[in-house]
Amino acid sequence: FFFQAEDGIRDFCLSRGLGDVYKRQEMLGVFPYMGLTCNICMTFGVKIARKISYRLTILLGVIAITIIVFSCSFVTDKNTFIFLYAVLFGAISGIMYMLPVECAMSYFPQQKGKISGAIVAGYGMGTFFFSFITIRVVNPYNLVPNPDTKLFSAEVHERVPLMLRLLSILYLALGLIGYKLLKEPQDCLLYTSP
């Protein structure tokens, strides 16, 4: 969603009286930082889940992501936003990323490639569909930025907090559905990595 809303986030902060502190180049660092923390924390997700249970790890992750994204809707400081979204959201996403894959592969050990491919494709489809939601909420009339300042009007950037709150509610709803559908892997079927 960040690529769709990054201009709105910058403009959103202008509307809160922070001045022109959000430059496009500064905010473009959010996505790589999120990817970095996601990849670093990905190795810990399965280890945590094996200790406390996959379902509990997913439930705690869903709650954490909901709180983080909802909190971002109130943030007016660039560094706080980067910390919440890039570091915390990225870390929790990384911890939870492999859990559905690990569970599914434990029940289909002969079709690990197909199963993991289907789940990762589902992640990609989620990004695809959520981009339409974010655009529809933030810029429903397809307004263009001012050609001189490259900034969107207040009509666009004032919707960014609403978008973040809506996304947090959708993440919570979909996460709870996933939590209810997730079946804890059985020890005898558990896929073990080296």
PAZAPA-4460 file (N, C-alpha, C; in steps of 0.05 Angstrom, whole numbers, plus 32768, in hexadecimal, padded with zeros to 4 digits):
% residues 194
    n_x    n_y    n_z   ca_x   ca_y   ca_z    c_x    c_y    c_z   seq   type   mol
   8010   7FE8   8000   8000   8000   8000   8011   8019   8000     1      F     A
   802A   8017   800A   803A   802F   800E   803F   803E   7FF4     2      F     A
   8043   8030   7FDE   8048   803E   7FC5   8030   804E   7FBD     3      F     A
   8018   8045   7FC3   8000   8054   7FBC   7FFB   806C   7FCE     4      Q     A
   8005   806A   7FE6   7FFE   807F   7FFA   8015   8091   8001     5      A     A
   802D   808C   7FF7   8044   809B   8001   8041   80B8   7FFB     6      E     A
   8037   80C1   7FE5   8032   80DD   7FE1   801D   80E8   7FF4     7      D     A
   8009   80D8   7FF9   7FF4   80E0   800C   7FFE   80E2   8028     8      G     A
   8010   80D1   8030   801C   80D3   804B   802C   80EC   804D     9      I     A
   803C   80F2   8039   804C   810B   803A   8039   8123   803C    10      R     A
   8025   8124   802B   8012   813A   802C   8002   813B   8045    11      D     A
   7FFB   8123   804F   7FEB   8121   8067   7FF9   812F   807E    12      F     A
   8014   812C   807F   8023   8139   8094   8024   8157   8091    13      C     A
   8024   8160   8078   8023   817D   8074   8009   8189   807F    14      L     A
   7FF4   817A   807D   7FDA   8184   8087   7FDA   8185   80A6    15      S     A
   7FEC   8178   80B3   7FEE   8178   80D0   8002   818D   80DA    16      R     A
   800B   819E   80C8   801B   81B5   80D0   8039   81AE   80D4    17      G     A
   8043   8199   80C9   805F   8192   80CC   8071   81A0   80B8    18      L     A
   8065   81AD   80A5   8075   81BA   8090   807E   81A5   807C    19      G     A
   808F   81AD   806A   8098   819B   8054   80AF   8189   805D    20      D     A
   80AA   8179   8071   80BF   8167   807C   80C0   814C   806E    21      V     A
   80AB   8146   8060   80A9   812B   8053   80B0   812E   8036    22      Y     A
   80C7   8127   802F   80D0   8127   8013   80CC   810B   8008    23      K     A
   80C7   8109   7FEE   80C2   80EF   7FE1   80DA   80DD   7FE6    24      R     A
   80F2   80E7   7FE4   810A   80D6   7FE6   810C   80CB   8003    25      Q     A
   8105   80DB   8017   8106   80D1   8033   80F2   80BB   8038    26      E     A
   80DB   80BD   802D   80C6   80A9   8032   80CA   8090   8022    27      M     A
   80D9   8092   800C   80DE   807A   7FFC   80EE   8066   800B    28      L     A
   80FB   806E   8020   810B   805B   8031   80FA   8048   8041    29      G     A
   80E0   804E   8044   80CF   803D   8055   80CD   8021   804A    30      V     A
   80C9   801E   8030   80C5   8004   8025   80DE   7FF2   8027    31      F     A
   80F6   7FFC   8020   810E   7FEB   8023   8113   7FE4   8041    32      P     A
   810E   7FF7   8053   8112   7FF0   806F   80FE   7FDB   8078    33      Y     A
   80E6   7FDD   806F   80D2   7FC9   8075   80DA   7FAD   806A    34      M     A
   80E4   7FAD   8052   80ED   7F94   8046   8104   7F88   8056    35      G     A
   8117   7F99   805E   812E   7F90   806E   8125   7F84   8088    36      L     A
   8114   7F92   8097   810B   7F87   80B1   80FA   7F6E   80AD    37      T     A
   80EB   7F6D   8098   80DA   7F56   8092   80EC   7F3E   808D    38      C     A
   8101   7F41   807D   8113   7F2B   8077   8123   7F22   808E    39      N     A
   812C   7F35   809F   813B   7F2E   80B7   812A   7F1D   80CA    40      I     A
   8111   7F26   80CE   8100   7F19   80E2   80F3   7F00   80D7    41      C     A
   80F4   7EFB   80BD   80E7   7EE4   80B1   80F3   7ECA   80BD    42      M     A
   810C   7ECA   80C4   8118   7EB2   80CF   810E   7EAB   80EB    43      T     A
   8103   7EBE   80F9   80FA   7EB9   8114   80DD   7EB0   8117    44      F     A
   80CD   7EB4   8102   80B0   7EAE   8104   80AB   7E91   810A    45      G     A
   80B7   7E7F   80FB   80B2   7E62   8100   80BD   7E59   811B    46      V     A
   80D4   7E64   8122   80DF   7E5D   813D   80CD   7E65   8153    47      K     A
   80C2   7E7D   8151   80AF   7E87   8166   8096   7E76   8166    48      I     A
   808B   7E71   814E   8073   7E61   814C   8076   7E45   8157    49      A     A
   808D   7E39   8153   8091   7E1E   815E   8092   7E1E   817C    50      R     A
   8099   7E35   8188   809A   7E36   81A5   807F   7E3D   81B1    51      K     A
   8070   7E50   81A5   8057   7E59   81B2   803E   7E50   81A2    52      I     A
   8041   7E46   818B   802C   7E3C   8179   8028   7E4F   8161    53      S     A
   8022   7E43   814B   801F   7E53   8132   8007   7E65   8135    54      Y     A
   7FF1   7E5B   813F   7FD9   7E6B   8141   7FDC   7E83   8153    55      R     A
   7FE9   7E7F   816A   7FEE   7E95   817C   8000   7EAA   8170    56      L     A
   8015   7EA1   8162   8027   7EB3   8154   8018   7EC4   813F    57      T     A
   8007   7EB7   8130   7FF7   7EC5   811C   7FE4   7ED9   8129    58      I     A
   7FD7   7ED1   813E   7FC4   7EE2   814C   7FD2   7EFB   8157    59      L     A
   7FE9   7EF7   8164   7FF8   7F0D   816F   8002   7F20   8159    60      L     A
   800B   7F14   8143   8014   7F24   812C   7FFE   7F34   8120    61      G     A
   7FE6   7F28   811D   7FCF   7F37   8112   7FC8   7F4F   8124    62      V     A
   7FC8   7F4A   813D   7FC1   7F60   8150   7FD7   7F75   814E    63      I     A
   7FF0   7F6E   814E   8006   7F81   814C   8004   7F91   8133    64      A     A
   8000   7F84   811C   7FFF   7F93   8103   7FE7   7FA6   8102    65      I     A
   7FD1   7F9D   810D   7FB9   7FAF   810F   7FBF   7FC8   811F    66      T     A
   7FCC   7FC4   8136   7FD2   7FDB   8147   7FE7   7FED   813A    67      I     A
   7FFB   7FE2   812D   8010   7FF1   8120   8004   8002   8109    68      I     A
   7FF4   7FF6   80F8   7FE9   8005   80E1   7FD5   801A   80EB    69      V     A
   7FC5   8013   80FF   7FB2   8026   810A   7FC1   803E   8116    70      F     A
   7FD6   8038   8125   7FE7   804D   8131   7FF3   805F   811C    71      S     A
   7FFB   8054   8106   8007   8064   80F0   7FF4   807A   80E7    72      C     A
   7FDA   8075   80E9   7FC6   8089   80E0   7FC6   80A2   80F1    73      S     A
   7FD3   80A2   8108   7FD4   80B9   811A   7FF0   80C6   811A    74      F     A
   8003   80BA   810C   801E   80C3   810D   8022   80DC   80FC    75      V     A
   8030   80F0   8106   8037   8108   80F7   8055   810C   80F4    76      T     A
   8064   80FB   8101   8082   80FD   8100   808D   80E7   80ED    77      D     A
   809E   80F0   80DB   80AA   80DE   80C7   80B8   80C6   80D3    78      K     A
   80C9   80CC   80E7   80D9   80B6   80F3   80C7   80A2   8102    79      N     A
   80B3   80AC   810F   80A0   809A   811C   8092   8088   8108    80      T     A
   8089   8094   80F2   807C   8084   80DD   808F   806F   80D2    81      F     A
   80A8   8077   80CC   80BB   8063   80C2   80C0   804D   80D6    82      I     A
   80C2   8054   80F0   80C6   803F   8104   80AE   802C   8105    83      F     A
   8096   8038   8107   807E   8027   8109   807A   8016   80F0    84      L     A
   807B   8022   80D9   8073   8014   80C0   808B   8004   80B6    85      Y     A
   80A2   800F   80B4   80B9   8001   80A8   80C5   7FEC   80BA    86      A     A
   80C8   7FF3   80D4   80D6   7FE1   80E6   80C2   7FCE   80F3    87      V     A
   80AE   7FD8   8102   809C   7FC6   8110   808A   7FB6   80FD    88      L     A
   807D   7FC4   80EA   806C   7FB6   80D8   807C   7FA1   80C7    89      F     A
   8094   7FA9   80BF   80A5   7F97   80B0   80AD   7F7F   80C0    90      G     A
   80B4   7F83   80DA   80BC   7F6D   80EB   80A5   7F59   80F0    91      A     A
   808E   7F64   80F6   8077   7F52   80FB   806F   7F43   80E2    92      I     A
   8070   7F51   80CB   806A   7F44   80B2   807E   7F2D   80AC    93      S     A
   8097   7F32   80B2   80AB   7F1E   80AE   80A7   7F06   80C0    94      G     A
   80A1   7F0B   80D9   809C   7EF5   80EC   8084   7EE4   80E3    95      I     A
   8070   7EF0   80D7   8058   7EE1   80CF   8059   7ED6   80B3    96      M     A
   806C   7EDF   80A3   806C   7ED8   8087   806D   7EBA   8081    97      Y     A
   807F   7EAC   808E   8083   7E8F   8088   806F   7E7D   8096    98      M     A
   8060   7E87   80AA   804F   7E75   80BA   803A   7E66   80A9    99      L     A
   802A   7E74   8098   8017   7E65   8087   8025   7E51   8074   100      P     A
   803C   7E59   806A   804B   7E48   8058   8054   7E2F   8067   101      V     A
   805F   7E33   807E   8069   7E1C   808E   8052   7E09   8096   102      E     A
   803C   7E14   809E   8024   7E03   80A5   801A   7DF4   808D   103      C     A
   8017   7E01   8077   800C   7DF4   805F   801F   7DDE   8055   104      A     A
   8039   7DE4   8055   804C   7DD0   804C   804D   7DB8   805E   105      M     A
   8047   7DBB   8077   8047   7DA4   8089   8030   7D91   8083   106      S     A
   801B   7D9B   8077   8004   7D89   8070   8006   7D7F   8054   107      Y     A
   8017   7D8B   8043   801A   7D83   8028   8038   7D80   8022   108      F     A
   8045   7D6D   802F   8062   7D6B   802C   806B   7D63   8010   109      P     A
   805A   7D57   8000   8061   7D4F   7FE5   805D   7D65   7FD1   110      Q     A
   8050   7D7B   7FD9   8049   7D91   7FC7   8052   7DAC   7FD2   111      Q     A
   8069   7DAD   7FDE   8073   7DC5   7FEC   8075   7DDD   7FD8   112      K     A
   807E   7DD8   7FC0   8081   7DED   7FAD   8067   7DFA   7FA5   113      G     A
   8053   7DE9   7F9F   8039   7DF3   7F97   802C   7E02   7FAF   114      K     A
   802E   7DF7   7FC6   8021   7E03   7FDE   802E   7E1E   7FE4   115      I     A
   8048   7E1E   7FE5   8056   7E38   7FEC   8051   7E4C   7FD6   116      S     A
   8051   7E43   7FBD   804B   7E55   7FA6   8030   7E61   7FA8   117      G     A
   801C   7E51   7FAF   8000   7E5B   7FB1   7FFE   7E70   7FC8   118      A     A
   800B   7E6B   7FDE   800A   7E7D   7FF5   8018   7E97   7FEE   119      I     A
   802F   7E96   7FE2   803E   7EAE   7FDB   802F   7EBE   7FC6   120      V     A
   8022   7EB0   7FB3   8011   7EBD   7F9F   7FFA   7ECB   7FAD   121      A     A
   7FEF   7EBF   7FC2   7FDA   7ECC   7FD2   7FE4   7EE6   7FDF   122      G     A
   7FFD   7EE6   7FE8   8008   7EFF   7FF3   8009   7F15   7FDE   123      Y     A
   8012   7F0D   7FC6   8014   7F20   7FB0   7FF8   7F2A   7FA8   124      G     A
   7FE5   7F19   7FA7   7FCA   7F21   7FA0   7FBE   7F34   7FB5   125      M     A
   7FC5   7F2F   7FCE   7FBD   7F42   7FE3   7FC7   7F5E   7FDF   126      G     A
   7FE1   7F60   7FD7   7FEC   7F7A   7FD1   7FDE   7F86   7FBA   127      T     A
   7FD9   7F77   7FA5   7FCB   7F81   7F8D   7FB0   7F8C   7F95   128      F     A
   7FA0   7F7D   7FA3   7F85   7F86   7FAA   7F85   7F9D   7FBE   129      F     A
   7F97   7F9D   7FD1   7F98   7FB2   7FE5   7FA1   7FCD   7FD8   130      F     A
   7FB0   7FCC   7FC2   7FB8   7FE4   7FB5   7F9F   7FF2   7FA9   131      S     A
   7F8C   7FE3   7F9F   7F73   7FEF   7F96   7F63   7FFC   7FAC   132      F     A
   7F63   7FEF   7FC3   7F54   7FFA   7FDA   7F61   8014   7FE3   133      I     A
   7F7C   8015   7FE5   7F89   802D   7FEE   7F85   8044   7FDB   134      T     A
   7F87   803F   7FC1   7F82   8054   7FAD   7F66   805E   7FAF   135      I     A
   7F53   804B   7FB2   7F37   8053   7FB3   7F30   8064   7FCB   136      R     A
   7F3D   805E   7FE2   7F38   806E   7FFA   7F47   8088   7FF9   137      V     A
   7F60   8088   7FF2   7F70   80A1   7FF3   7F69   80B4   7FDC   138      V     A
   7F66   80A9   7FC4   7F61   80BB   7FAD   7F4A   80B0   7F9C   139      N     A
   7F32   80B1   7FA6   7F1B   80A4   7F98   7F14   80B2   7F7E   140      P     A
   7F1C   80CC   7F7B   7F15   80DB   7F63   7F2C   80DD   7F4F   141      Y     A
   7F42   80CE   7F55   7F59   80CD   7F44   7F65   80E8   7F3F   142      N     A
   7F67   80F8   7F54   7F73   8113   7F52   7F91   8110   7F4D   143      L     A
   7F9C   8124   7F3F   7FB8   8123   7F39   7FC6   8137   7F4B   144      V     A
   7FE0   8133   7F50   7FEF   8146   7F61   7FF3   8161   7F52   145      P     A
   7FF8   8175   7F61   7FFE   818F   7F55   8018   818C   7F45   146      N     A
   8018   8195   7F2C   8030   8191   7F1B   8049   81A0   7F25   147      P     A
   8044   81B6   7F33   805B   81C6   7F3D   8067   81BA   7F57   148      D     A
   8056   81B5   7F6A   8060   81AB   7F84   8061   818D   7F86   149      T     A
   8054   817F   7F73   8053   8162   7F74   8044   8157   7F8C   150      K     A
   8034   8168   7F99   8024   8160   7FB0   8007   815D   7FA9   151      L     A
   7FFA   814A   7FB6   7FDD   8148   7FB3   7FCF   815D   7FC4   152      F     A
   7FB6   8162   7FBD   7FA6   8175   7FCC   7F9E   8169   7FE7   153      S     A
   7F94   817A   7FF8   7F8C   8172   8013   7F76   815D   8011   154      A     A
   7F66   815E   7FFC   7F50   814A   7FF8   7F5B   812E   7FF6   155      E     A
   7F73   812B   7FEC   7F80   8110   7FEA   7F8E   810A   8004   156      V     A
   7FA0   811B   800D   7FB1   8113   8024   7FA2   8112   803E   157      H     A
   7F8B   811E   8040   7F7C   811C   8059   7F6F   8100   805C   158      E     A
   7F6F   80F1   8047   7F63   80D6   8048   7F77   80C0   8050   159      R     A
   7F90   80C6   8052   7FA4   80B2   8059   7F9F   80A6   8074   160      V     A
   7F99   80B5   8089   7F93   80A8   80A3   7F7B   8095   80A1   161      P     A
   7F66   809D   8092   7F4F   808C   808E   7F58   8072   8081   162      L     A
   7F69   8074   806C   7F72   805C   805F   7F81   8049   8072   163      M     A
   7F93   8055   8082   7FA2   8044   8095   7F90   8037   80A9   164      L     A
   7F7B   8045   80B2   7F68   8039   80C5   7F58   8023   80B8   165      R     A
   7F50   8028   80A0   7F41   8013   8091   7F52   7FFB   808C   166      L     A
   7F6B   7FFF   8084   7F7D   7FE9   8080   7F81   7FD9   809A   167      L     A
   7F84   7FE7   80B0   7F88   7FD9   80CA   7F70   7FC7   80D0   168      S     A
   7F58   7FD1   80CA   7F3F   7FC1   80CF   7F3F   7FA9   80BC   169      I     A
   7F45   7FAE   80A3   7F46   7F97   8090   7F5B   7F83   8097   170      L     A
   7F73   7F8C   80A0   7F88   7F7A   80A8   7F7E   7F69   80C0   171      Y     A
   7F70   7F76   80D3   7F66   7F67   80EA   7F52   7F53   80E2   172      L     A
   7F3F   7F5B   80D1   7F2A   7F48   80C9   7F35   7F30   80B9   173      A     A
   7F46   7F36   80A5   7F52   7F20   8095   7F65   7F0F   80A6   174      L     A
   7F73   7F1C   80B8   7F86   7F0D   80C9   7F77   7EFA   80DC   175      G     A
   7F61   7F03   80E6   7F51   7EF2   80F8   7F44   7EDB   80E9   176      L     A
   7F3C   7EE0   80D0   7F32   7ECA   80BF   7F48   7EB6   80BA   177      I     A
   7F60   7EC0   80B3   7F77   7EAE   80AF   7F7E   7E9F   80C8   178      G     A
   7F7D   7EAC   80DF   7F82   7E9F   80F9   7F6F   7E89   80FE   179      Y     A
   7F55   7E8D   80F9   7F41   7E79   80FD   7F44   7E61   80EA   180      K     A
   7F4D   7E67   80D2   7F51   7E51   80BE   7F6B   7E42   80C0   181      L     A
   7F7E   7E4E   80CE   7F99   7E41   80D0   7F97   7E29   80E2   182      L     A
   7FA2   7E13   80D8   7FA3   7DFA   80E8   7FBF   7DF6   80F1   183      K     A
   7FC2   7DF3   810B   7FDD   7DEF   8117   7FEA   7DD6   810A   184      E     A
   8003   7DD8   8101   800F   7DC0   80F6   8014   7DAA   810B   185      P     A
   8011   7D92   8102   8016   7D7B   8115   8034   7D76   8115   186      Q     A
   803E   7D6E   812C   805B   7D69   812F   8065   7D55   811B   187      D     A
   8056   7D40   8116   8060   7D2C   8103   8061   7D36   80E7   188      C     A
   8051   7D4B   80E1   8051   7D55   80C5   8061   7D6E   80C2   189      L     A
   806C   7D79   80D7   8079   7D93   80D7   8091   7D92   80C4   190      L     A
   8091   7DA5   80B2   80A7   7DA8   809F   80BE   7DB3   80AF   191      Y     A
   80D5   7DA6   80AE   80EC   7DB0   80BD   8101   7DBA   80A9   192      T     A
   810B   7DD2   80AF   811F   7DDD   809E   813A   7DD8   80AB   193      S     A
   8150   7DD7   809B   816A   7DD1   80A6   8174   7DE6   80B9   194      P     A
***
